[in-house]
Amino acid sequence: MTIILGIDPGSRITGYGVIKTEGRKLTYLGSGCIKAFSTSKEDGDNPFSDRLQTIFSGVSELILQFSPELFAIEEVFMGVNPGGALKLGQARGAAIVAATNRGLSVAEYSARQIKQSVVGTGAADKSQVQHMVKTLLKLPGTPQADAADALAVALCHAHSHELLGKMSGQGLKTVRGRLR
């Protein structure tokens, strides 16, 4: 039995998903979002450093609550906005530090790898990812998009981890979630 925490990082909303694997059996344990922004107009928006602290604290609490053995996170997607990519990278960093502070190794996957693993095509859209996550984990309802993405990260790592386990006798090694 292995518990995997998957993270879909965001500077405002960080999705998380927790699954348990027992051989090929996958069990949903929990999912949701860490909201790193104020919902009150009087408070204004939190300074960015406060958001990073919220992400760090939230991931740290999830690790204490679920006691995962494995941690996986989505890599930064380099879009057209370099400032957004920088903030996303910092949000990822806060989550990664929370994991490494608890002794977890970190596996990283690109959005394309995650979609390919869960949906069967790297070009899948969010609704397809949500549908497959719901189907694979036998959920009664469709998870929120960020939570579904995080569950997809965990599922991707479960599939990769299972594959590596089967092929471990063939000398394969992982570096940041990739085969080499």
N, C-alpha and C positions, 0 to 999 in steps of 0.2 A: 504494500500500500504506500502510495506517495501523494503528498498534498502539494499542489502547485498554485502559486500566486502569480497571476498575470496582471500587468499594468499597461493601460493605454494612457500615456502621459499627456497632460495639457496644462497650460499655465493658469487656466481658470477652472476647468473641470478635468479631473484625473479619474478615469474609470478603473475599477478593479474587478477581478473575477477570480474565484477560488474553486478549484476542482480537486477531486480525489481520483487517483487511478489505481486500479487493482487488475493487473494484466491489461486486457483490452477493455475492461469495464470502466466507464467514466461516470462519476457522480458529481452533481452540482452541490457545492457547499455554501456559496454565497456570492453576491456581486452588488455593485452599487457605484456611487461616485463620491469622490472627495471634492467638495466645492470650495475653491480657494478664492472666493470673492464675496463681497458683502451683498446681502439681499435687501438691506435697508438703505433708502435714499438719504436718510440723515447721516449715516456713517460715511457715505462716499465709498469709493472703491479702495480696497486695502492697498497699501504700498506693495510693490512687487516682492520685497524681502519677506513681508508677512505671508504672502501667498506661498512662497517656497517653504516657509516654516510650517504652514498648514499641510502641505503635501508631505513633508518629512514626517510630521507628527502622525498624520493619518495613516501613512504606510507603516510606520513603526507600530501603531496600534493594531493594524490588521495582522501583522506578523505575530504579535503577542496573542491575539485572539485565535488565529487559525493554525499557528505553528507549522508553516509550510517548510518542506525540505528543499523545494526548488522555487526559483524566482525568475520570471521572464518579463521582458519589457520590449515595447515597440521602439525601433530606431527612429531617429529624427528624419522626417521627410523634408527635403530641401525644395521648398516651393518658391514662389516669386517674391515673397516678403522675407528678406534676411533678418529683420528685427524679430519677426514672429518665430523664425527658426531658432534664433538665439534664445529667446524666452522659453521655447519648447525644450531646448537643450538643457537649460537651467532647471526646468521642472523635472526632466528626466534625471538630472544629477541629484536632485533632492531625494527622489524615490530610490535611486541606486545606492546612495549613501545610507539611507534607512535600512536597506537590505544588507549591505556589507557590514554595517554596524552590528547586525544580528547574526553574522557569520554565514550568510547565504551567498553562494556564487550567483553571478548574473549572466543570464543568456539573453541575447539581443537578436531580434528578427525584424526584417524589413516588412513594410505593409504588404508588399507583393508576396513574400514568403508566407505570411500569415493567411492571406486570402487564398493562396494556392493550397495550403494545407487543409483549410476548413471548408472552402467552397469548391475547390477543384480548378479555379482560374484566378490568376493574379490580378485580373481586371474586374473582379467582383465589386458591386456597389454595397453600400451600407445595409440596405434592406436584405440583400442576399446573405450577407454575413449574419445579420440578426436571425433570419429564417434558419440557417444551418446550425447556428449555436442552439437555438430553441429545439431543433430536431435532434441534434447529436446528444444533448443533455436531457432530452425529454422534459422540457420545461412546460408548465401549464400556460404561460403567456410569453409574449415577446419582450425580451429585456430592453431597457433604454439603450440607445446607440453606443454611448461610451462604455457602459457596462458590458454590452455584447462584444465590443471590440476587445475589451480586456479578457473576457472569457475566451475569445478567439486566440489571443496571445497564449493563454494557458493551454488551450487545446493544441495549438501548433507545437508548443514545447513538449506536451505529452506525446504527440506523434513522433517528434524528433527523438525524444528520450527513449521511446520504445524501439525505434529503428536502430539507434545506437546500441541499445542493449542487445539486440539480435545480432548486430554486426561487430560487437566488441572484440570478438576473437580474430577479426580481420585487420586489426591495427589502426582503426579509424580514431581520430581525436577531434575534439570540438574546440573551437576558438570562437567565443562570443556567439554561440548558437549556430555556428556554421560548420559544415563538414570540411575537412581539408585532407 
